[in-house]
Amino acid sequence: MKSIEMSARSVEEAVKLALQELQLTEEDVQIEVLDEPSKGFLGILGGKMAKVKVSEKRNPLKVTKKFLENVTAKIGVQVTVVLKQEEAGYVKMELTGKDLGILIGRRGDTLDALQYLANLVANKQNNEERIKIIIDAEGYRKRREDTLVRLAVRMADKAKKTGRRVVLEPMNPQERRIIHTALQNEQTIETLSEGEEPFRKVVISLKK
């Protein structure tokens, strides 16, 4: 985080000069007054300038965006991280660029790993409400969601026909939520999650 000390004839002027130098707004910084201005003898000699220390506040999303750009560059992929509008309690970050398949990985494994790390970075030293970040690339999350919804419907039909419960493969919390949501209005079907992370699974069965 950037920080600067600035002196001027008043605290307000010193802060203004520091903000101009840092190219930040007052909402983005913490201000510490190091010295109050004072007048010298008879208001002329020995006067003291105001001195302030202006430090950039830690912006979790900005830090996470920089982290993703750095780590993907080390992988060998140049990306631009676009911050999307928050939705359903999540903040979505879209990775854009060329040849992003390596960042998605087999069945999204690499993307999930990046998402896990991004959430750790965003919530490090974050004393406010926890931030939940979703990382996407080339629309993978939407394609995966469509696949999971189709899977949920198909497995629900299987449970209805056989009368037996169907246990799906281990999924992360985000993907399990998609399954639960897809079947929440089924009158004869219920879903639950069982097991421990990272092997927690969704179970689809007939309502008792």
SEVEX-863172 format. One record per residue (C-alpha): residue number from 1; residue in one letter; x, y, z. Coordinates in nm, 4 decimals. Each point is the difference from the previous one (the first is absolute). Example, Ala and Ser with C-alpha at 12.3 -4.5 7.8 and 13.67 -1.06 7.14 Angstrom:
<roros>
+-----+------+----------+----------+----------+
!  nr ! rest !       px !       py !       pz !
+-----+------+----------+----------+----------+
!   1 !    a !   1.2300 !  -0.4500 !   0.7800 !
!   2 !    s !   0.1370 !   0.3440 !  -0.0660 !
+-----+------+----------+----------+----------+
</roros>
This chain:
<roros>
+-----+------+----------+----------+----------+
!  nr ! rest !       px !       py !       pz !
+-----+------+----------+----------+----------+
!   1 !    m !   0.0000 !   0.0000 !   0.0000 !
!   2 !    k !   0.1276 !   0.3453 !  -0.0915 !
!   3 !    s !   0.0825 !   0.2523 !   0.2734 !
!   4 !    i !   0.1393 !   0.3519 !   0.0039 !
!   5 !    e !   0.0857 !   0.2766 !   0.2478 !
!   6 !    m !  -0.0806 !   0.3554 !  -0.1010 !
!   7 !    s !   0.0507 !   0.3417 !   0.1583 !
!   8 !    a !  -0.1929 !   0.3236 !  -0.0646 !
!   9 !    r !  -0.1271 !   0.3056 !   0.1783 !
!  10 !    s !  -0.3153 !  -0.1805 !   0.1126 !
!  11 !    v !  -0.1090 !  -0.3596 !   0.0550 !
!  12 !    e !  -0.2641 !   0.0335 !  -0.2724 !
!  13 !    e !   0.2531 !   0.1239 !  -0.2538 !
!  14 !    a !   0.2492 !  -0.2736 !   0.0907 !
!  15 !    v !  -0.2702 !  -0.2674 !  -0.0441 !
!  16 !    k !  -0.1043 !   0.1488 !  -0.3342 !
!  17 !    l !   0.3587 !  -0.0039 !  -0.1278 !
!  18 !    a !   0.0483 !  -0.3590 !   0.1184 !
!  19 !    l !  -0.3190 !  -0.1168 !  -0.1738 !
!  20 !    q !   0.1114 !   0.1656 !  -0.3218 !
!  21 !    e !   0.3382 !  -0.1722 !   0.0236 !
!  22 !    l !  -0.1549 !  -0.3422 !   0.0698 !
!  23 !    q !  -0.2818 !   0.0567 !  -0.2515 !
!  24 !    l !  -0.2543 !  -0.1215 !   0.2538 !
!  25 !    t !  -0.3126 !   0.1386 !   0.1627 !
!  26 !    e !  -0.0483 !   0.0628 !   0.3702 !
!  27 !    e !  -0.2248 !  -0.3094 !   0.0215 !
!  28 !    d !   0.2927 !  -0.2163 !  -0.1159 !
!  29 !    v !   0.2453 !   0.1029 !   0.2704 !
!  30 !    q !   0.0758 !   0.0224 !   0.3696 !
!  31 !    i !   0.1243 !   0.3356 !   0.1245 !
!  32 !    e !   0.2334 !   0.0453 !   0.2942 !
!  33 !    v !   0.0879 !   0.3515 !   0.1171 !
!  34 !    l !   0.3667 !  -0.0022 !   0.1011 !
!  35 !    d !   0.0373 !   0.3720 !   0.0760 !
!  36 !    e !  -0.2566 !   0.2728 !   0.0470 !
!  37 !    p !   0.0949 !   0.3383 !  -0.1495 !
!  38 !    s !   0.1040 !   0.2716 !   0.2404 !
!  39 !    k !   0.0947 !   0.3642 !  -0.0220 !
!  40 !    g !   0.3393 !   0.1211 !   0.1107 !
!  41 !    f !   0.0966 !   0.2873 !   0.2273 !
!  42 !    l !  -0.2403 !   0.2910 !  -0.0584 !
!  43 !    g !  -0.1523 !  -0.2102 !  -0.2765 !
!  44 !    i !   0.3068 !   0.0475 !  -0.2187 !
!  45 !    l !   0.3125 !  -0.1904 !   0.1018 !
!  46 !    g !   0.0399 !  -0.3732 !   0.0588 !
!  47 !    g !  -0.3377 !  -0.1141 !  -0.1259 !
!  48 !    k !  -0.0551 !  -0.3747 !  -0.0473 !
!  49 !    m !  -0.1576 !  -0.1552 !  -0.3064 !
!  50 !    a !  -0.2755 !  -0.2570 !   0.0196 !
!  51 !    k !   0.1161 !  -0.3530 !  -0.0771 !
!  52 !    v !  -0.2185 !  -0.2980 !  -0.0847 !
!  53 !    k !   0.0485 !  -0.3630 !  -0.0932 !
!  54 !    v !  -0.2491 !  -0.1239 !  -0.2595 !
!  55 !    s !  -0.0177 !  -0.3761 !  -0.0600 !
!  56 !    e !  -0.2045 !  -0.1908 !  -0.2530 !
!  57 !    k !  -0.2620 !  -0.2247 !   0.1599 !
!  58 !    r !   0.0184 !  -0.3697 !  -0.0789 !
!  59 !    n !  -0.2600 !  -0.0673 !  -0.2674 !
!  60 !    p !  -0.0654 !  -0.3780 !   0.0056 !
!  61 !    l !  -0.1364 !  -0.0144 !  -0.3549 !
!  62 !    k !   0.2817 !   0.2125 !  -0.1407 !
!  63 !    v !   0.2597 !  -0.2166 !   0.1758 !
!  64 !    t !  -0.1673 !  -0.3194 !  -0.1253 !
!  65 !    k !  -0.0155 !   0.1318 !  -0.3566 !
!  66 !    k !   0.3746 !   0.0730 !   0.0106 !
!  67 !    f !   0.0687 !  -0.3441 !   0.1475 !
!  68 !    l !  -0.1879 !  -0.1743 !  -0.2830 !
!  69 !    e !   0.1838 !   0.2000 !  -0.2643 !
!  70 !    n !   0.3357 !  -0.0898 !   0.1562 !
!  71 !    v !  -0.0652 !  -0.3707 !   0.0534 !
!  72 !    t !  -0.1442 !  -0.0549 !  -0.3493 !
!  73 !    a !   0.2994 !   0.1811 !  -0.1505 !
!  74 !    k !   0.2292 !  -0.2454 !   0.1807 !
!  75 !    i !  -0.2018 !  -0.2850 !  -0.1520 !
!  76 !    g !   0.0723 !   0.1591 !  -0.3381 !
!  77 !    v !  -0.3389 !   0.1462 !  -0.0794 !
!  78 !    q !  -0.0626 !   0.3727 !  -0.0306 !
!  79 !    v !  -0.3466 !   0.0854 !   0.1272 !
!  80 !    t !  -0.2094 !   0.3012 !   0.0813 !
!  81 !    v !  -0.2118 !  -0.0357 !   0.3139 !
!  82 !    v !  -0.3401 !   0.1644 !  -0.0384 !
!  83 !    l !  -0.1990 !   0.0598 !   0.3159 !
!  84 !    k !  -0.3655 !  -0.0808 !  -0.0634 !
!  85 !    q !  -0.2981 !   0.1226 !   0.1983 !
!  86 !    e !  -0.0650 !  -0.1798 !   0.3275 !
!  87 !    e !  -0.2742 !  -0.2595 !  -0.0263 !
!  88 !    a !  -0.1682 !  -0.2280 !   0.2548 !
!  89 !    g !   0.2533 !   0.0851 !   0.2697 !
!  90 !    y !   0.3001 !  -0.0664 !  -0.2252 !
!  91 !    v !   0.2474 !   0.2228 !  -0.1811 !
!  92 !    k !   0.0808 !  -0.1328 !  -0.3476 !
!  93 !    m !   0.3405 !   0.0518 !  -0.1621 !
!  94 !    e !   0.0247 !  -0.0830 !  -0.3698 !
!  95 !    l !   0.3362 !  -0.1018 !  -0.1478 !
!  96 !    t !   0.0285 !   0.1169 !  -0.3609 !
!  97 !    g !   0.2760 !  -0.0671 !  -0.2509 !
!  98 !    k !   0.1219 !  -0.2624 !  -0.2441 !
!  99 !    d !   0.0453 !  -0.3748 !   0.0517 !
! 100 !    l !  -0.1588 !  -0.0105 !   0.3448 !
! 101 !    g !  -0.0592 !  -0.3747 !  -0.0096 !
! 102 !    i !   0.3063 !  -0.0589 !   0.2156 !
! 103 !    l !  -0.1548 !   0.2210 !   0.2693 !
! 104 !    i !  -0.3234 !  -0.1992 !  -0.0068 !
! 105 !    g !   0.1590 !  -0.3427 !   0.0211 !
! 106 !    r !  -0.1668 !  -0.3384 !   0.0010 !
! 107 !    r !  -0.3626 !   0.0493 !   0.1009 !
! 108 !    g !   0.0882 !   0.3425 !   0.1420 !
! 109 !    d !   0.2561 !  -0.1302 !   0.2506 !
! 110 !    t !   0.2548 !   0.2757 !  -0.0684 !
! 111 !    l !  -0.2685 !   0.2680 !   0.0007 !
! 112 !    d !  -0.1282 !  -0.1292 !   0.3340 !
! 113 !    a !   0.3546 !   0.0122 !   0.1407 !
! 114 !    l !   0.0408 !   0.3607 !  -0.1164 !
! 115 !    q !  -0.3373 !   0.0828 !   0.1533 !
! 116 !    y !   0.1022 !  -0.1562 !   0.3315 !
! 117 !    l !   0.3231 !   0.2026 !   0.0087 !
! 118 !    a !  -0.1817 !   0.3184 !  -0.1039 !
! 119 !    n !  -0.2384 !  -0.0363 !   0.2942 !
! 120 !    l !   0.2920 !  -0.0493 !   0.2392 !
! 121 !    v !   0.1693 !   0.3141 !  -0.1310 !
! 122 !    a !  -0.3188 !   0.2083 !   0.0080 !
! 123 !    n !  -0.0784 !  -0.0903 !   0.3600 !
! 124 !    k !   0.3520 !   0.0280 !   0.1392 !
! 125 !    q !   0.0025 !   0.2781 !   0.2608 !
! 126 !    n !  -0.3616 !   0.0733 !  -0.0908 !
! 127 !    n !  -0.1799 !   0.0947 !   0.3195 !
! 128 !    e !  -0.3273 !   0.0782 !  -0.1717 !
! 129 !    e !  -0.2589 !  -0.2398 !  -0.1428 !
! 130 !    r !   0.1556 !  -0.2964 !  -0.1806 !
! 131 !    i !   0.0298 !   0.0424 !  -0.3768 !
! 132 !    k !  -0.1031 !  -0.2929 !  -0.2220 !
! 133 !    i !   0.1619 !   0.0022 !  -0.3436 !
! 134 !    i !  -0.0854 !  -0.2038 !  -0.3089 !
! 135 !    i !   0.2675 !  -0.0253 !  -0.2703 !
! 136 !    d !  -0.1131 !  -0.0685 !  -0.3564 !
! 137 !    a !   0.1688 !  -0.0298 !  -0.3404 !
! 138 !    e !  -0.1475 !  -0.0364 !  -0.3474 !
! 139 !    g !  -0.3488 !  -0.0465 !   0.1465 !
! 140 !    y !   0.0998 !  -0.3310 !   0.1607 !
! 141 !    r !  -0.2122 !   0.0490 !   0.3125 !
! 142 !    k !  -0.3204 !   0.0479 !  -0.2026 !
! 143 !    r !   0.0727 !  -0.3072 !  -0.2119 !
! 144 !    r !   0.0739 !  -0.2009 !   0.3120 !
! 145 !    e !  -0.3207 !   0.1249 !   0.1635 !
! 146 !    d !  -0.2063 !  -0.1086 !  -0.3018 !
! 147 !    t !   0.1674 !  -0.3433 !   0.0124 !
! 148 !    l !  -0.0721 !  -0.0375 !   0.3723 !
! 149 !    v !  -0.3649 !   0.1006 !  -0.0412 !
! 150 !    r !  -0.0450 !  -0.2651 !  -0.2708 !
! 151 !    l !   0.1773 !  -0.2516 !   0.2232 !
! 152 !    a !  -0.2267 !   0.0870 !   0.2931 !
! 153 !    v !  -0.3162 !  -0.0525 !  -0.2063 !
! 154 !    r !   0.1280 !  -0.3275 !  -0.1446 !
! 155 !    m !   0.1021 !  -0.1404 !   0.3391 !
! 156 !    a !  -0.3298 !   0.1104 !   0.1552 !
! 157 !    d !  -0.1843 !  -0.1970 !  -0.2700 !
! 158 !    k !   0.2203 !  -0.2997 !   0.0804 !
! 159 !    a !  -0.0871 !   0.0264 !   0.3693 !
! 160 !    k !  -0.3713 !   0.0135 !  -0.0861 !
! 161 !    k !   0.0187 !  -0.3059 !  -0.2254 !
! 162 !    t !   0.2149 !  -0.2176 !   0.2259 !
! 163 !    g !  -0.1199 !   0.1234 !   0.3370 !
! 164 !    r !   0.3615 !   0.0050 !   0.1093 !
! 165 !    r !   0.2114 !   0.2929 !   0.1044 !
! 166 !    v !   0.2606 !   0.1274 !  -0.2458 !
! 167 !    v !   0.3411 !   0.1152 !   0.1270 !
! 168 !    l !   0.1808 !   0.2484 !  -0.2242 !
! 169 !    e !   0.3752 !   0.0517 !  -0.0309 !
! 170 !    p !   0.1763 !   0.2309 !   0.2476 !
! 171 !    m !  -0.0596 !   0.3684 !  -0.0796 !
! 172 !    n !   0.1015 !   0.3335 !   0.1440 !
! 173 !    p !  -0.2596 !   0.2038 !   0.1961 !
! 174 !    q !  -0.0839 !   0.2191 !  -0.2988 !
! 175 !    e !  -0.0794 !  -0.2985 !  -0.2237 !
! 176 !    r !  -0.1973 !  -0.1788 !   0.2737 !
! 177 !    r !  -0.2109 !   0.3125 !   0.0382 !
! 178 !    i !  -0.0838 !  -0.0164 !  -0.3731 !
! 179 !    i !  -0.1280 !  -0.3586 !   0.0411 !
! 180 !    h !  -0.2074 !   0.0870 !   0.3069 !
! 181 !    t !  -0.1490 !   0.3057 !  -0.1721 !
! 182 !    a !  -0.0816 !  -0.1912 !  -0.3191 !
! 183 !    l !  -0.2111 !  -0.2522 !   0.1953 !
! 184 !    q !  -0.1437 !   0.2162 !   0.2759 !
! 185 !    n !  -0.3462 !   0.0134 !  -0.1587 !
! 186 !    e !  -0.0259 !  -0.3746 !  -0.0596 !
! 187 !    q !  -0.2990 !  -0.1251 !   0.1989 !
! 188 !    t !   0.1197 !  -0.3605 !   0.0393 !
! 189 !    i !   0.3763 !   0.0555 !   0.0145 !
! 190 !    e !   0.2281 !   0.1236 !   0.2766 !
! 191 !    t !   0.3723 !   0.0708 !   0.0003 !
! 192 !    l !   0.2617 !   0.0123 !   0.2709 !
! 193 !    s !   0.3769 !   0.0188 !   0.0249 !
! 194 !    e !   0.2040 !  -0.2562 !   0.1874 !
! 195 !    g !   0.3681 !  -0.0657 !   0.0652 !
! 196 !    e !   0.2929 !   0.2239 !   0.0836 !
! 197 !    e !   0.1685 !   0.2577 !  -0.2221 !
! 198 !    p !   0.1451 !  -0.0314 !  -0.2579 !
! 199 !    f !  -0.1898 !  -0.3262 !  -0.0567 !
! 200 !    r !  -0.3454 !   0.1253 !   0.0938 !
! 201 !    k !  -0.2716 !  -0.1328 !  -0.2330 !
! 202 !    v !  -0.3624 !   0.0749 !  -0.0849 !
! 203 !    v !  -0.2499 !  -0.2797 !   0.0619 !
! 204 !    i !  -0.3276 !  -0.0048 !  -0.1950 !
! 205 !    s !  -0.2837 !  -0.2119 !   0.1364 !
! 206 !    l !  -0.3784 !  -0.0318 !   0.0194 !
! 207 !    k !  -0.1709 !   0.1943 !   0.2756 !
! 208 !    k !  -0.1108 !  -0.2227 !   0.2859 !
+-----+------+----------+----------+----------+
</roros>
